[in-house]
Amino acid sequence: MTSTFQVDLHGVVDLLARHLYSSPRVYLRELLQNGVDAVTARRDLGGDDVPAAIRLRPLPDGSLEVADSGVGLTLAEAAELLATIGRSSKRDVELGTGREEFLGQFGIGLLSAFMVADEIELTSRSARILPDGAAPAPVRWRGFADGSYELTEVPDEDPTVPAEPGSVVRLRPRRDMEHWLAPETVTALAQDFGSLLPVDLQVELRLDLTDGDSAAATGTDDASPTVWRRLSGADLPWKERHATPAERDAALTRYAEQTLGFTPLARIDLDLPLAGLTGVAYVLPAAVSPTTPSSHRVYLKRMLLGTRVDDLLPPWAFFVRCVLDASALRPTASREGLYEDEVLLATREALGAQVREWALATLAESSPTSRAFLRVHHLAVRALALQDDDMLDLAARVLPFETTEGTGTLTDLAATLPEGARMLWTPSVEEFRRVAPVAAAQGLGLVNGGYVYDADLLERISRRFPQWRLAPVTSDDVSQALLEVDPLRELEVADAVQAVDEALAPQDCEAVVRAFEPAALPAMLLHDRDGDHQREARATADAADDVWGQVLAELSGPARSRRLVLNDTNETVRSLLATTDPQVLEAGAQSLYVTALLLSGRPLRASEATLMNGSLGVLLDRALRPGTTPLEENR
């Protein structure tokens, strides 16, 4: 009997290859899934003592046989499952779909083999018993790439029929796809997908094709001796018994090196009974970016789902890579990822809680592991502390920050300050570099909040630990800590300071004179965030209509500029303020402004570079004129 599928096979195969599956390599996974599901169904039918075996035989003509000791198919079952690919039926419960114990759907799994084969032959003997007590006749289904198929009963004595219940699938390769059925490819794929399957998975290798433990190129000698190589293990690696904890640690470390390619810094055991999930989370030995995708190796019912499954853990847990097996998680249509549903959301939260508990317990004690973890993955600790109060309490005590006292914890910095003194932090690295030298000389406790997560983290810590009086630094904080100059001196330089103000007005900056250490620092630029807000409000008020402009103007108040603090203990500054040449005073003020910007580590914009070039030109011109040294004359 020859019939056709109730689908456009060419279109379906194209859909599978180009849009559903990432690679033709999944054909073998689908066949293994069918075999495991068939074995599971036979166990449900006949008890746990039935054989559980899958045999892979790459043949000399380039074909591949996949045999299983499963439940097999009757003629009616084959017609229902294979004639209309992908349709649910009353046999789904018996043959795979809709049961937690099963991995896939028989029909669509077999159809995926058309990605590498132009002919599929399935010969099957059913383990069921008919109502009259007789055994069903064996069946053979042969499907072709043109969309047609043949389904017939075959006699028991046919040598291609399995002697015991089970099925044999034989694939004849498509042109240019022969390499997917080659012995070395089949062995590698089966090892990757099925090494943890709870069945006896073996592959037949010809001795003349074997080089060490792996097969070489395909041969054609039918008389070559063969050997069966077992590919599946006895148990999940993290469930194997070991004599001592140290032996288990060593075994799981070797497993990480083999499967993930790195030696872990630490290991976290994972166990979620409600999700049927067990596994291991390995802590990466080197720091990674928080934006790096977290790719995990995931098995579903001990069949490999994928080696780069993401979204399994919360985003802050980017410092671990997991290897796990689960039964309750739902795969996507391609069975290469996880379906985003309530079960996955709950699993993600529960796994995150286990990783969090490990991090808290590890950081709570001083040990080589905790110190190494904090040194390598402090960014992950910061990310978690932004969301978790317990980690925030711990992070405030153990996380290192850049401060005016060097790199240390906030607790260390607080211990160096007088009782009741404030701790200040800068929202940017540039501002810290501008202020830190002066703050350190004046005894101010200053923290650099310009790195990733630090500004938000310091905001949270300031609310959690009010006794530290932790607050963002303002220009007033620094200005008030600096010594005001003598009133007579202030009167003496008042005109010069006003001229500097006028010179810096286009840069939205005002000048003040203070005396501070270190004396070698001529000037410091203070950035005022409150002033930024007021300037933005003022600009909005200027652009608004009369009524709203007046309201905003009253609310915003006078705008405060950035401040260039001139150091009156610096000889260059004193000489500049004493000069009688207005051009030199203007150029000197602009040079000090640009120098203060450069000291902050911020790159110059085009307008600032132009300002620097112009001011240096004036100063060089004055300095190179014969017989004139304006700064020296006015000291």
C-alpha positions as CSV (number, residue, x, y, z in Angstrom):
1,M,0.0,0.0,0.0
2,T,1.5,3.3,-1.1
3,S,0.1,6.6,0.3
4,T,1.2,10.2,0.9
5,F,1.6,12.2,4.0
6,Q,-1.0,14.7,4.8
7,V,1.7,17.5,4.7
8,D,3.9,19.0,2.2
9,L,7.1,17.1,3.2
10,H,9.5,19.4,1.3
11,G,8.0,22.4,3.1
12,V,8.0,20.8,6.5
13,V,11.7,19.6,6.1
14,D,12.7,23.1,5.1
15,L,10.8,24.5,8.1
16,L,12.5,22.1,10.4
17,A,16.0,22.7,9.0
18,R,15.8,26.5,8.6
19,H,13.4,27.7,11.3
20,L,12.9,25.1,14.0
21,Y,16.2,23.3,14.6
22,S,19.5,25.0,14.8
23,S,21.3,22.2,13.0
24,P,20.7,18.8,11.3
25,R,22.6,17.3,14.2
26,V,19.4,17.1,16.2
27,Y,18.1,14.3,14.0
28,L,20.0,11.8,16.2
29,R,18.6,13.3,19.4
30,E,15.1,12.9,18.0
31,L,15.7,9.3,17.2
32,L,17.2,8.7,20.7
33,Q,14.1,10.4,22.2
34,N,11.8,8.1,20.3
35,G,13.8,5.1,21.5
36,V,13.8,6.1,25.1
37,D,10.1,6.9,25.0
38,A,9.4,3.5,23.5
39,V,11.4,1.8,26.3
40,T,9.5,3.8,28.9
41,A,6.2,2.8,27.3
42,R,7.2,-0.9,27.3
43,R,8.2,-0.7,31.0
44,D,4.8,0.8,31.8
45,L,3.3,-2.2,29.9
46,G,5.5,-5.0,31.1
47,G,7.3,-3.9,34.3
48,D,10.7,-2.6,35.1
49,D,12.6,-5.8,34.2
50,V,12.2,-5.3,30.5
51,P,15.4,-4.6,28.6
52,A,16.3,-0.9,28.1
53,A,18.7,-0.7,25.2
54,I,19.4,1.5,22.1
55,R,21.9,0.3,19.5
56,L,23.4,2.5,16.8
57,R,25.0,0.8,13.7
58,P,26.7,2.9,11.1
59,L,26.6,0.6,8.0
60,P,29.3,0.3,5.3
61,D,27.0,1.6,2.6
62,G,26.7,4.9,4.5
63,S,23.3,4.1,6.1
64,L,22.5,4.2,9.8
65,E,20.5,1.8,11.9
66,V,18.9,2.8,15.2
67,A,17.4,-0.1,17.1
68,D,15.6,0.0,20.5
69,S,14.0,-2.5,22.8
70,G,10.9,-0.5,23.2
71,V,7.2,-1.1,23.0
72,G,7.1,-1.3,19.2
73,L,4.1,-0.4,16.9
74,T,1.1,-2.3,15.5
75,L,-0.2,-1.6,12.1
76,A,-2.9,0.7,13.4
77,E,-0.5,2.6,15.6
78,A,1.9,3.1,12.7
79,A,-0.8,4.3,10.5
80,E,-2.1,6.8,13.1
81,L,1.3,8.1,14.2
82,L,3.1,8.2,10.9
83,A,0.4,9.0,8.3
84,T,-0.5,12.3,9.8
85,I,2.7,13.8,11.2
86,G,2.4,15.9,14.3
87,R,-1.3,15.2,15.1
88,S,-2.2,14.2,18.6
89,S,-4.1,11.0,19.0
90,K,-5.4,8.6,21.6
91,R,-2.1,6.8,21.4
92,D,-0.2,9.8,22.6
93,V,-0.4,8.7,26.3
94,E,0.9,5.3,25.3
95,L,3.6,6.4,23.0
96,G,5.0,9.6,24.3
97,T,3.1,12.9,24.1
98,G,1.6,14.4,27.2
99,R,3.3,12.2,29.8
100,E,6.1,13.5,32.0
101,E,8.0,10.3,31.6
102,F,8.3,10.8,27.9
103,L,10.7,13.1,26.0
104,G,9.1,13.9,22.6
105,Q,6.5,13.2,20.0
106,F,7.1,10.1,17.9
107,G,5.9,11.3,14.5
108,I,7.6,14.7,14.4
109,G,10.8,13.1,15.8
110,L,11.0,10.6,13.0
111,L,10.2,13.2,10.4
112,S,13.3,15.3,11.5
113,A,15.5,12.5,10.1
114,F,14.5,13.7,6.6
115,M,16.9,16.6,7.2
116,V,19.8,14.1,6.6
117,A,18.1,11.2,4.8
118,D,16.0,10.8,1.7
119,E,14.5,7.5,2.8
120,I,13.5,6.3,6.3
121,E,12.6,2.7,7.0
122,L,11.0,1.7,10.3
123,T,10.6,-2.0,11.1
124,S,8.8,-2.7,14.3
125,R,7.5,-5.6,16.5
126,S,4.9,-4.7,19.1
127,A,5.0,-5.9,22.7
128,R,1.3,-5.6,23.0
129,I,-1.1,-8.6,23.1
130,L,-4.3,-8.6,21.0
131,P,-7.7,-9.3,22.6
132,D,-7.6,-12.8,21.2
133,G,-4.2,-13.4,22.9
134,A,-2.2,-13.3,19.7
135,A,0.8,-11.1,19.1
136,P,0.4,-8.3,16.5
137,A,2.2,-8.9,13.2
138,P,5.4,-6.9,12.7
139,V,5.1,-3.9,10.4
140,R,7.3,-2.0,8.1
141,W,6.9,1.7,7.3
142,R,9.0,3.2,4.5
143,G,8.9,7.0,3.9
144,F,10.4,8.9,1.0
145,A,11.6,12.4,0.5
146,D,8.9,13.0,-2.2
147,G,6.2,12.8,0.5
148,S,5.0,9.3,-0.2
149,Y,5.2,6.3,2.2
150,E,4.5,2.6,2.3
151,L,3.1,0.8,5.3
152,T,2.8,-3.0,5.3
153,E,2.7,-6.0,7.6
154,V,5.7,-8.3,7.3
155,P,6.0,-12.0,8.2
156,D,7.7,-13.0,11.4
157,E,10.4,-14.9,9.5
158,D,11.6,-11.8,7.7
159,P,15.3,-11.4,8.8
160,T,15.0,-7.6,9.1
161,V,12.3,-7.9,11.8
162,P,13.5,-7.6,15.4
163,A,13.4,-11.0,17.2
164,E,12.1,-9.3,20.3
165,P,9.7,-6.4,20.7
166,G,11.2,-3.1,19.6
167,S,11.9,-1.1,16.5
168,V,14.7,-0.6,14.0
169,V,15.0,2.7,12.1
170,R,17.2,2.7,9.0
171,L,18.3,6.0,7.3
172,R,19.7,6.3,3.8
173,P,21.6,9.6,3.6
174,R,20.7,12.5,1.4
175,R,23.2,13.6,-1.1
176,D,25.9,15.9,0.5
177,M,24.6,14.9,4.0
178,E,26.5,11.6,4.2
179,H,28.8,13.0,6.9
180,W,26.0,13.2,9.4
181,L,25.6,9.4,9.3
182,A,29.4,8.7,9.4
183,P,30.6,6.6,12.4
184,E,32.6,9.3,14.0
185,T,29.8,11.8,13.7
186,V,27.2,9.4,15.0
187,T,29.4,8.5,18.0
188,A,30.1,12.1,18.9
189,L,26.4,13.1,18.6
190,A,25.3,10.1,20.6
191,Q,27.9,10.8,23.3
192,D,26.8,14.4,23.5
193,F,23.1,13.9,23.5
194,G,22.8,10.6,25.3
195,S,25.7,10.1,27.7
196,L,23.3,10.5,30.7
197,L,20.4,8.5,29.4
198,P,19.0,5.8,31.7
199,V,19.3,3.2,29.0
200,D,22.1,1.0,27.6
201,L,23.2,3.2,24.7
202,Q,25.9,1.6,22.5
203,V,27.4,2.2,19.0
204,E,29.0,-0.4,16.8
205,L,32.4,0.5,15.5
206,R,34.5,-1.4,13.0
207,L,38.0,-2.0,14.3
208,D,39.7,-0.8,11.2
209,L,37.8,2.5,11.6
210,T,38.9,3.0,15.2
211,D,41.7,5.3,16.2
212,G,42.1,5.1,19.9
213,D,38.6,5.8,21.3
214,S,37.1,7.5,18.2
215,A,36.2,6.3,14.8
216,A,38.0,7.5,11.7
217,A,36.7,7.8,8.1
218,T,34.0,5.6,6.7
219,G,35.2,2.3,5.2
220,T,33.5,-0.3,2.9
221,D,34.8,-3.7,4.2
222,D,31.7,-5.6,5.3
223,A,33.9,-8.3,6.8
224,S,35.7,-6.0,9.2
225,P,35.4,-7.0,12.8
226,T,33.3,-4.8,15.0
227,V,33.2,-3.8,18.6
228,W,30.3,-2.3,20.6
229,R,31.2,0.9,22.6
230,R,29.0,1.9,25.5
231,L,28.2,5.6,25.6
232,S,25.7,6.1,28.4
233,G,26.8,6.3,32.0
234,A,25.4,4.6,35.1
235,D,24.2,7.7,36.9
236,L,24.2,11.4,36.9
237,P,27.7,12.6,37.7
238,W,26.5,14.7,40.7
239,K,24.6,11.7,42.1
240,E,27.4,9.2,41.9
241,R,28.7,7.9,45.2
242,H,32.2,8.5,46.4
243,A,34.3,7.4,49.3
244,T,35.0,10.9,50.6
245,P,33.8,14.5,49.9
246,A,37.3,15.2,48.5
247,E,36.9,12.5,45.9
248,R,33.5,13.9,44.9
249,D,34.9,17.4,44.6
250,A,37.7,16.1,42.4
251,A,35.3,14.1,40.2
252,L,32.9,17.0,39.7
253,T,35.8,19.3,39.0
254,R,37.0,16.9,36.2
255,Y,33.4,16.8,34.9
256,A,33.4,20.6,34.7
257,E,36.7,20.6,32.9
258,Q,35.4,18.0,30.4
259,T,32.0,19.5,29.7
260,L,32.4,23.2,30.3
261,G,36.0,23.7,29.5
262,F,37.2,25.4,32.8
263,T,38.3,24.6,36.3
264,P,35.7,26.1,38.6
265,L,36.5,28.4,41.5
266,A,33.8,26.7,43.6
267,R,30.8,24.5,43.2
268,I,27.1,24.8,44.3
269,D,24.9,21.7,44.5
270,L,21.4,22.4,43.1
271,D,18.3,20.4,44.2
272,L,14.7,21.3,43.5
273,P,12.5,18.2,44.1
274,L,9.2,19.9,43.0
275,A,10.7,20.6,39.6
276,G,12.5,17.2,39.4
277,L,15.7,19.1,39.1
278,T,19.2,18.3,40.3
279,G,22.6,19.5,39.2
280,V,25.6,21.7,39.9
281,A,26.3,25.4,39.5
282,Y,30.0,26.0,38.9
283,V,31.5,29.4,39.8
284,L,33.6,30.8,36.9
285,P,37.3,31.2,37.7
286,A,37.6,34.6,35.9
287,A,35.4,37.7,35.9
288,V,32.9,38.2,33.1
289,S,30.8,41.1,32.0
290,P,27.3,41.4,33.6
291,T,26.0,41.5,30.0
292,T,27.6,38.2,29.0
293,P,24.9,35.6,28.3
294,S,24.8,32.9,30.9
295,S,24.9,29.7,28.9
296,H,24.0,26.5,30.8
297,R,24.1,22.8,30.0
298,V,20.6,21.5,30.5
299,Y,19.3,17.9,30.3
300,L,15.6,17.1,30.3
301,K,14.9,13.6,31.6
302,R,18.6,13.0,31.1
303,M,18.5,13.8,27.4
304,L,20.7,16.8,26.5
305,L,18.4,19.8,25.7
306,G,21.2,22.3,24.9
307,T,24.7,23.4,25.9
308,R,23.9,27.2,25.7
309,V,20.5,27.5,27.4
310,D,20.1,31.0,28.9
311,D,17.5,32.7,31.2
312,L,17.8,29.8,33.7
313,L,19.1,32.0,36.5
314,P,18.4,35.6,37.6
315,P,20.5,38.2,35.7
316,W,22.7,38.9,38.7
317,A,23.9,35.3,38.8
318,F,26.1,35.7,35.7
319,F,29.1,34.4,37.6
320,V,28.0,30.7,37.5
321,R,27.4,28.1,34.8
322,C,25.1,25.2,35.5
323,V,24.9,21.6,34.5
324,L,21.5,20.2,35.5
325,D,18.8,17.7,34.8
326,A,15.1,18.4,35.1
327,S,11.8,16.6,34.4
328,A,9.1,19.3,35.0
329,L,10.5,22.1,32.7
330,R,8.9,22.5,29.3
331,P,11.1,22.6,26.2
332,T,10.5,24.9,23.3
333,A,9.2,23.4,20.0
334,S,12.8,22.8,18.8
335,R,13.6,21.2,22.2
336,E,16.8,23.3,22.2
337,G,15.6,25.9,24.8
338,L,13.1,26.3,27.7
339,Y,9.6,27.6,27.4
340,E,9.0,30.7,29.4
341,D,6.1,29.7,31.7
342,E,5.2,29.7,35.4
343,V,7.3,26.6,36.1
344,L,10.4,28.2,34.6
345,L,9.8,31.4,36.5
346,A,9.5,29.5,39.8
347,T,12.5,27.4,39.0
348,R,14.6,30.5,38.1
349,E,13.6,32.1,41.5
350,A,14.4,28.9,43.4
351,L,17.8,28.4,41.7
352,G,18.6,32.0,42.4
353,A,17.8,31.5,46.0
354,Q,20.2,28.6,46.3
355,V,23.0,30.5,44.6
356,R,22.3,33.5,46.9
357,E,22.4,31.3,50.0
358,W,25.8,29.9,48.9
359,A,27.1,33.4,48.3
360,L,25.9,34.7,51.7
361,A,27.4,31.7,53.5
362,T,30.7,32.0,51.7
363,L,31.2,35.7,52.2
364,A,30.1,35.5,55.8
365,E,33.4,33.8,56.7
366,S,37.0,34.7,55.9
367,S,38.4,31.8,53.8
368,P,40.5,31.4,50.7
369,T,37.3,30.7,48.7
370,S,35.5,33.8,49.9
371,R,38.5,36.0,49.3
372,A,39.0,34.6,45.8
373,F,35.2,34.9,45.0
374,L,35.1,38.5,46.2
375,R,38.2,39.4,44.2
376,V,37.0,37.8,41.0
377,H,33.2,38.4,41.2
378,H,32.7,41.5,43.2
379,L,30.5,42.9,40.4
380,A,28.0,40.0,40.9
381,V,28.0,40.7,44.6
382,R,27.2,44.4,43.9
383,A,24.4,43.4,41.5
384,L,22.8,41.1,44.1
385,A,23.2,43.7,46.8
386,L,21.1,46.1,44.8
387,Q,18.1,43.6,45.1
388,D,18.7,41.8,48.4
389,D,18.9,43.4,51.8
390,D,20.8,40.5,53.4
391,M,23.5,40.7,50.8
392,L,23.4,44.5,51.1
393,D,24.2,44.2,54.8
394,L,27.1,41.9,54.0
395,A,28.3,43.9,51.0
396,A,28.6,47.0,53.1
397,R,31.1,45.2,55.3
398,V,33.1,43.2,52.7
399,L,32.9,44.9,49.3
400,P,36.0,46.9,48.3
401,F,35.6,50.5,47.2
402,E,38.1,53.1,45.9
403,T,38.4,55.7,48.7
404,T,40.7,58.5,49.8
405,E,42.2,56.0,52.2
406,G,43.0,53.6,49.3
407,T,41.0,50.5,48.3
408,G,39.0,49.2,51.2
409,T,35.5,48.6,52.7
410,L,33.2,51.3,53.9
411,T,33.7,49.9,57.4
412,D,37.4,50.4,57.0
413,L,36.9,54.0,55.9
414,A,34.4,54.8,58.7
415,A,37.0,53.6,61.2
416,T,39.6,56.2,60.0
417,L,37.2,59.2,60.4
418,P,36.3,61.1,63.5
419,E,33.2,60.0,65.3
420,G,30.1,61.5,63.6
421,A,32.0,62.6,60.5
422,R,30.3,62.3,57.2
423,M,31.3,60.0,54.4
424,L,30.9,61.4,50.9
425,W,30.8,59.7,47.5
426,T,31.1,61.0,44.0
427,P,28.8,59.8,41.2
428,S,31.6,59.6,38.6
429,V,35.2,58.5,38.4
430,E,36.1,62.0,36.9
431,E,34.7,63.8,39.9
432,F,36.5,61.5,42.3
433,R,39.8,62.2,40.6
434,R,39.1,66.0,40.8
435,V,38.2,66.0,44.4
436,A,40.2,63.1,46.0
437,P,43.6,64.8,46.3
438,V,42.1,67.8,48.2
439,A,39.6,65.7,50.2
440,A,42.4,63.4,51.4
441,A,44.6,66.4,52.5
442,Q,41.6,67.9,54.4
443,G,40.7,64.6,56.1
444,L,37.4,64.1,54.2
445,G,36.2,60.5,53.7
446,L,35.4,60.2,50.0
447,V,34.2,57.1,48.1
448,N,34.4,56.6,44.3
449,G,30.9,55.8,43.2
450,G,31.6,56.0,39.5
451,Y,32.0,52.3,38.7
452,V,29.4,49.8,37.6
453,Y,26.6,49.5,40.2
454,D,28.4,51.6,42.8
455,A,26.3,54.8,42.7
456,D,23.0,52.9,43.1
457,L,24.6,50.7,45.7
458,L,25.9,53.6,47.8
459,E,22.4,55.2,47.6
460,R,21.0,52.0,49.1
461,I,23.7,51.7,51.7
462,S,23.1,55.4,52.8
463,R,19.5,54.5,53.6
464,R,20.3,51.2,55.2
465,F,23.2,52.6,57.4
466,P,22.2,56.1,58.4
467,Q,24.9,56.2,61.1
468,W,27.6,56.5,58.4
469,R,26.0,59.7,57.2
470,L,26.9,58.7,53.6
471,A,25.8,61.2,51.0
472,P,26.8,62.4,47.5
473,V,29.4,65.1,47.5
474,T,28.5,68.6,46.5
475,S,30.7,71.6,45.8
476,D,29.6,73.1,49.1
477,D,30.9,70.1,51.0
478,V,34.4,70.5,49.6
479,S,34.4,74.3,49.6
480,Q,33.5,74.5,53.3
481,A,36.3,72.1,54.2
482,L,38.8,74.3,52.5
483,L,40.4,77.3,54.4
484,E,39.1,80.7,53.5
485,V,41.8,83.2,52.7
486,D,42.5,86.2,55.1
487,P,40.0,89.0,54.5
488,L,42.7,91.4,53.5
489,R,44.0,88.9,51.0
490,E,40.4,88.4,49.7
491,L,40.1,92.2,49.2
492,E,43.5,92.3,47.5
493,V,42.6,89.7,44.8
494,A,38.9,90.6,44.5
495,D,39.3,92.4,41.1
496,A,41.4,89.5,39.8
497,V,38.9,86.9,40.9
498,Q,36.1,88.9,39.2
499,A,38.2,88.9,36.0
500,V,38.6,85.2,36.2
501,D,34.9,84.8,36.7
502,E,34.3,86.8,33.5
503,A,36.8,84.7,31.6
504,L,35.2,81.4,32.7
505,A,31.6,82.6,32.3
506,P,31.2,81.0,28.8
507,Q,32.2,77.7,30.5
508,D,29.4,78.0,33.1
509,C,32.0,78.2,35.8
510,E,32.7,80.6,38.7
511,A,36.0,81.1,40.5
512,V,36.6,81.1,44.3
513,V,39.9,81.4,46.2
514,R,40.8,79.0,49.0
515,A,43.9,77.8,50.7
516,F,44.4,74.1,50.7
517,E,46.8,71.2,50.5
518,P,48.5,69.9,48.5
519,A,50.1,73.2,47.5
520,A,51.3,71.7,44.2
521,L,47.7,71.5,43.0
522,P,46.9,75.0,41.5
523,A,43.2,74.5,41.1
524,M,40.3,72.1,41.5
525,L,37.1,72.0,39.5
526,L,34.0,71.2,41.6
527,H,30.9,69.8,39.9
528,D,27.6,70.6,41.6
529,R,24.6,68.3,40.7
530,D,22.2,70.7,42.4
531,G,23.5,73.4,40.2
532,D,22.9,71.2,37.2
533,H,19.3,70.7,38.1
534,Q,18.9,74.5,38.7
535,R,20.5,75.3,35.4
536,E,18.2,72.9,33.6
537,A,15.2,74.4,35.3
538,R,16.4,77.9,34.4
539,A,16.8,76.9,30.8
540,T,13.2,75.4,30.8
541,A,11.9,78.6,32.4
542,D,13.6,80.7,29.7
543,A,12.0,78.6,27.0
544,A,8.5,78.5,28.6
545,D,5.7,81.0,28.2
546,D,5.4,83.9,30.7
547,V,3.2,82.2,33.3
548,W,5.0,78.9,33.5
549,G,8.3,80.6,33.1
550,Q,7.7,82.7,36.1
551,V,6.6,79.7,38.2
552,L,9.7,77.7,37.3
553,A,12.0,80.7,37.8
554,E,10.6,81.1,41.4
555,L,11.0,77.4,42.1
556,S,14.5,77.0,40.6
557,G,16.1,80.1,42.2
558,P,19.4,81.4,41.0
559,A,21.5,79.0,39.1
560,R,24.8,78.0,40.6
561,S,27.8,77.4,38.4
562,R,30.6,74.9,38.6
563,R,33.4,76.2,40.7
564,L,37.0,76.5,39.9
565,V,38.7,76.6,43.3
566,L,42.0,78.5,43.0
567,N,44.6,77.4,45.5
568,D,46.1,80.5,47.1
569,T,49.0,78.5,48.5
570,N,50.2,77.7,45.0
571,E,52.8,80.1,43.6
572,T,51.6,80.0,40.1
573,V,48.1,81.0,41.2
574,R,49.4,83.8,43.3
575,S,51.5,85.1,40.4
576,L,48.5,84.9,38.1
577,L,46.2,86.8,40.5
578,A,48.9,89.5,40.8
579,T,49.4,90.1,37.1
580,T,48.3,93.4,35.6
581,D,48.0,92.1,32.1
582,P,44.3,91.3,31.5
583,Q,45.1,89.0,28.6
584,V,47.5,87.0,30.6
585,L,45.0,86.8,33.5
586,E,42.2,85.6,31.1
587,A,44.5,83.0,29.4
588,G,45.9,81.8,32.7
589,A,42.4,81.3,34.1
590,Q,41.4,79.3,31.0
591,S,44.5,77.2,31.2
592,L,43.8,76.4,34.9
593,Y,40.3,75.4,34.0
594,V,41.4,73.1,31.2
595,T,44.2,71.7,33.5
596,A,41.6,70.9,36.1
597,L,39.5,69.1,33.5
598,L,42.5,67.0,32.4
599,L,43.3,66.1,36.0
600,S,39.9,64.6,36.4
601,G,40.6,62.1,33.6
602,R,37.9,63.4,31.3
603,P,38.7,63.8,27.6
604,L,38.5,67.3,26.3
605,R,35.7,68.3,23.9
606,A,36.5,70.3,20.8
607,S,35.5,73.6,22.4
608,E,37.7,72.9,25.4
609,A,40.7,71.9,23.2
610,T,40.2,75.2,21.3
611,L,40.2,77.1,24.6
612,M,43.4,75.4,25.7
613,N,45.1,76.2,22.4
614,G,44.1,79.8,22.5
615,S,45.2,80.3,26.2
616,L,48.5,78.6,25.6
617,G,49.1,80.8,22.6
618,V,48.7,83.9,24.6
619,L,50.9,82.7,27.5
620,L,53.6,81.6,25.1
621,D,53.5,84.8,23.2
622,R,54.0,86.8,26.4
623,A,56.7,84.5,27.7
624,L,58.7,84.6,24.4
625,R,58.6,88.4,24.0
626,P,62.1,89.8,24.6
627,G,62.4,91.4,28.0
628,T,59.0,90.6,29.3
629,T,58.1,88.1,32.0
630,P,54.7,89.2,33.2
631,L,54.2,86.6,35.9
632,E,57.6,87.1,37.4
633,E,57.3,90.9,37.4
634,N,54.1,90.8,39.5
635,R,55.1,88.3,42.2
